[in-house]
């Protein structure tokens, strides 16, 4: 018979968890312990600071312990929690979607002025988000520009369902729809802007990725083929028929792919008109016009 877990002070529980995560070589033990503690117990950082002796009941401690074990086994903290914030929006996750990352916010930053200008000029901006996943890019743009509308496509039906759920929870479902499609296969209509964060990891590099990514992100959203450029070939070759007059396309790229991706789009008669770097100084988003 296992011994019952006794209630424990929230700050003491946090410190012990942080030490365990650090010992397990988790890169951000403080942040992860804090996020998991709030998720499992409902007690915020503010509670820990103002009432560090607050006792956490047995059941919630057990739930917290289960979360810690999953994190120590290298399951990403946001997959344990089941959501992640992107561009200020809380987004639900599933096994069929990538966890939205800060690097992708650079793509939103890059295209937002275009969306604002297009909406001001024409009354709307029609956006196509290829490989929408959680809907992160499209929904971030819709939240910033009330006149914009978006279609998100994904090869995964489950991902489309997640994106539609996120749109509904954010009150954006009247301006967003998701379509299951392999690239442009099921796409219909013309769009002012096409955006995509496609798979761009070289096939040979997959095995060397961190376990958090390699074992938990959907492989279809990671593997960009032998040279990591398969998705960009498909986008460069297939976008033009779906772009309206004065339309544009923007993509997220790997940290060392700016030149190769630019060459692919220029060969397809696009002109690069903008780029944006990440916090590490690498170009992570490119903007093209036809």
Long-range contacts (C-beta under 8 A, 24 or more apart in sequence): 4-58, 5-58, 5-61, 5-62, 5-65, 6-58, 7-55, 7-56, 7-57, 7-58, 7-61, 8-55, 8-56, 8-61, 9-52, 9-53, 9-54, 9-55, 9-56, 10-37, 10-41, 10-43, 10-47, 10-48, 10-51, 10-52, 10-53, 10-54, 10-55, 10-56, 11-48, 11-52, 11-53, 12-52, 13-37, 13-56, 13-61, 13-64, 14-48, 17-64, 17-68, 20-68, 20-72, 21-68, 21-71, 21-72, 24-72, 26-71, 26-72, 31-77, 32-71, 32-77, 33-68, 35-77, 35-81, 36-64, 36-67, 36-68, 36-71, 36-77, 36-80, 36-81, 37-64, 39-67, 39-80, 39-81, 40-64, 40-66, 40-67, 74-210, 74-211, 74-212, 74-215, 74-216, 75-212, 75-216, 76-212, 76-213, 76-216, 79-216, 86-134, 86-136, 86-140, 87-136, 87-140, 87-143, 87-144, 88-143, 89-136, 89-139, 89-140, 89-143, 89-166, 89-170, 90-169, 91-134, 91-135, 91-136, 91-139, 91-166, 92-134, 92-162, 92-165, 92-166, 92-169, 93-134, 93-162, 94-158, 94-159, 94-161, 94-162, 95-158, 95-216, 95-218, 96-133, 96-156, 96-158, 96-159, 96-162, 96-218, 97-133, 97-134, 97-156, 97-159, 97-162, 97-218, 97-221, 98-133, 98-134, 98-197, 98-217, 98-218, 98-221, 99-217, 100-133, 100-134, 100-136, 102-278, 102-279, 103-252, 103-278, 103-284, 104-136, 104-137, 104-197, 104-252, 105-140, 106-252, 106-276, 106-277, 106-278, 106-284, 106-285, 107-137, 107-195, 107-197, 107-250, 107-251, 107-252, 107-276, 107-284, 107-285, 108-137, 108-140, 108-141, 108-144, 109-276, 109-285, 110-250, 110-274, 110-275, 110-276, 110-285, 110-287, 111-141, 111-193, 111-195, 111-248, 111-250, 111-285, 111-287, 112-141, 112-144, 112-145, 114-193, 114-248, 114-287, 115-141, 115-144, 115-145, 115-148, 115-192, 115-193, 116-144, 116-145, 118-192, 118-193, 119-145, 119-147, 119-148, 122-192, 123-147, 124-148, 124-149, 124-192, 125-149, 125-192, 125-193, 126-150, 126-151, 126-189, 126-190, 126-191, 126-192, 126-193, 126-244, 127-151, 127-191, 127-192, 127-193, 127-194, 127-195, 128-153, 128-187, 128-191, 128-193, 128-194, 128-195, 128-242, 129-153, 129-195, 129-196, 130-183, 130-184, 130-194, 130-195, 130-196, 130-198, 130-235, 131-155, 131-196, 131-197, 131-198, 131-199, 131-221, 131-231, 132-159, 132-160, 132-163, 132-178, 133-159, 133-162, 133-163, 133-197, 133-221, 134-159, 134-162, 134-163, 134-166, 135-162, 135-163, 135-164, 135-166, 135-167, 135-176, 135-178, 137-195, 137-197, 138-163, 138-176, 138-195, 139-163, 139-166, 139-167, 139-170, 139-172, 139-176, 141-195, 142-167, 142-172, 142-175, 142-176, 143-170, 143-172, 148-175, 149-175, 149-176, 150-175, 150-176, 150-177, 151-176, 151-177, 151-178, 151-179, 151-187, 151-189, 151-191, 152-176, 152-177, 152-178, 152-179, 153-178, 153-179, 153-180, 153-181, 153-183, 153-186, 153-187, 154-178, 154-180, 154-181, 155-180, 155-181, 155-182, 155-220, 156-180, 156-218, 156-220, 183-234, 183-235, 183-238, 184-238, 184-239, 184-241, 184-242, 187-242, 189-242, 190-242, 190-243, 190-244, 190-247, 191-242, 191-243, 191-244, 191-247, 192-243, 192-244, 192-246, 192-247, 192-248, 193-247, 193-248, 193-249, 193-250, 194-235, 194-239, 194-242, 194-243, 194-247, 194-248, 194-249, 194-250, 195-249, 195-250, 195-251, 196-231, 196-235, 196-249, 196-250, 196-251, 196-252, 197-251, 197-252, 198-224, 198-231, 198-232, 198-234, 198-235, 198-251, 198-252, 199-223, 199-224, 199-230, 199-231, 200-224, 200-228, 200-229, 200-231, 200-232, 200-252, 200-253, 200-254, 200-257, 201-228, 201-254, 202-226, 202-227, 202-228, 203-228, 224-254, 227-260, 228-254, 228-257, 229-257, 229-260, 229-261, 229-264, 232-257, 232-260, 232-261, 232-264, 232-265, 233-264, 236-264, 236-265, 236-267, 236-268, 236-270, 237-268, 239-268, 240-268, 240-269, 240-290, 243-290, 246-289, 247-289, 247-290, 248-273, 248-287, 248-288, 248-289, 248-290, 249-287, 249-288, 249-290, 250-274, 250-285, 250-286, 250-287, 250-288, 251-285, 251-286, 252-284, 252-285, 253-283, 253-284, 253-285, 253-286, 255-280, 255-282, 255-283, 255-284, 256-282, 258-283, 258-286, 261-286, 262-286
